[in-house]
Amino acid sequence: MKSLLRFFPMAFVALFLTFFLTSCDAIAGIFKAGAYTGIIGVIVVVAVIIWLVSKLFGGGNRNV
């Protein structure tokens, strides 16, 4: 029962955000931030993903 009560505040916040934040508000916020900010953010995220994949699959030099 204590573990259920521990997650109650987090569930309440998620439920609150679900009811009171709509997708229109999220899109309006994105457009207010500006297109260039979004483009730079996407480029940074893609670069980090490529870097992580190269590190995971051994992108370094190997002596055979």
C-alpha positions in Angstrom: 0.0 0.0 0.0 2.9 2.4 0.8 4.3 1.9 -2.7 1.0 2.8 -4.2 0.8 6.0 -2.1 4.3 6.9 -3.2 3.3 7.2 -6.8 0.0 9.0 -6.1 1.4 12.6 -6.4 3.1 11.8 -9.7 -0.1 10.3 -11.1 -2.1 13.3 -9.9 0.2 15.7 -11.8 0.1 13.5 -14.9 -3.7 13.5 -14.7 -3.9 17.2 -14.1 -1.7 17.9 -17.2 -3.7 15.6 -19.3 -6.9 17.5 -18.6 -5.6 21.0 -18.7 -3.0 21.0 -21.4 -4.1 20.5 -24.9 -2.1 19.8 -28.0 -2.9 23.2 -29.3 -1.2 24.8 -26.4 1.9 22.7 -27.0 2.0 23.6 -30.7 1.5 27.2 -29.9 4.5 27.1 -27.5 6.6 25.5 -30.2 5.8 28.2 -32.7 6.4 30.9 -30.1 9.9 29.4 -29.6 10.7 29.9 -33.3 11.4 27.7 -36.2 15.2 28.2 -36.0 15.2 27.0 -32.4 13.3 23.9 -33.4 15.7 23.2 -36.3 18.8 23.6 -34.1 17.2 21.4 -31.5 16.5 18.7 -34.1 20.0 18.9 -35.4 21.5 18.6 -31.9 19.3 15.6 -31.1 20.2 13.8 -34.3 23.9 14.5 -33.8 23.8 13.1 -30.3 21.9 10.0 -31.5 24.5 9.4 -34.2 27.3 9.9 -31.7 25.8 7.4 -29.3 25.2 4.8 -32.0 28.8 5.1 -33.2 30.1 4.7 -29.6 27.8 1.7 -29.0 28.8 -0.2 -32.1 32.6 0.6 -32.0 33.1 3.6 -34.2 36.8 3.7 -33.2 39.9 2.4 -35.0 40.6 -1.3 -34.6 43.9 -3.1 -35.3 43.2 -6.3 -37.1 
